[in-house]
């Protein structure tokens, strides 16, 4: 009997040792398969990346390019499987899984990320960017990178920003100037800044899930909503809200990020591979966005939607100045950096 117990004990220890050496976990598959230049063993990984958008959406296309680049740079050692269409859960649940290390990567809007990292709430403030060029000068500069790096305090690794265009107001009623929003019931995301924004414009903020907006517009529960061109198109909101005013009140970028719990287990070489691949995928994703956005705009215009170009933003900016003033102390450093990016070369 003692001999049998000894054999079982050795076997158990061997299994435990094997598990530790392999580095396997519930959300990643790691195994030794290559020798580095100094003779160290390199590991192979299979990671998961969650995205809420469909397979052909620009953010998902960016995810796939990122995964492709990681695989190339690691000589096939690191594989990232992309799961679109919220297959691994809705946005908030996915963020929580990444934070805990139960999920490896995700691409999410910086909007809901403000709940997990307060500094990202700055992107919900209205009219802080003049245009696309101004936005990306900031995002790709040192101060934009600083915001990404700050995600580590919340157990995320910010890898890169992705494009999501500008957001505009659309309504069942004509929008020709800022006063047209007064008294309108306008759907917003559940976010204090967004609610303050709508109230500053004279509207009645109505938070509700995105999936409920079509019926709410159709039945008159709400008068208006706001989003970017692709969302206005793919949601079919243009069929029930036939007026859109191109005011570009918000530019809320997407963020590609990794679990810090998972990242901390990687070698410095693999961390570098992942970061470089993420940054290199940005130009591809932005190009995909521009094509997709143009296609959506053309479709909506062809459907007879009343599109109003807002050429003078000063009345809109004046209306929301109290919102900027209210939150400036909270985001002063970032807002100063955004202002500085306006004239950066």
Secondary structure by P-SEA (a helix, b strand, c coil): caaaaaaaaaaaaaaaaaaaaacccccbbbbbcccccccbbbbbbbbbbbbccccccaaaaaaaaaaaaaaaaacccbbbbbbcccccccaaaaaaaaaaccccbbbbbccccccccccccccccccccccaaaaaaaaacaaaaaaaaacccccbbbcccccccbbbbbcccccccccccccccccccccaaaaaaaaaacbbbbbbcccaaaaaaaacccccccccaaaaaaacccccccccccccccbbbbbbbbbaaaaaaccaaaaaaaaaaaaaaaaaaaaaaaaaaaaaaaaaaaacccccccccaaaaaaaaaaaaaaacccaaaaaaaaaaacccc
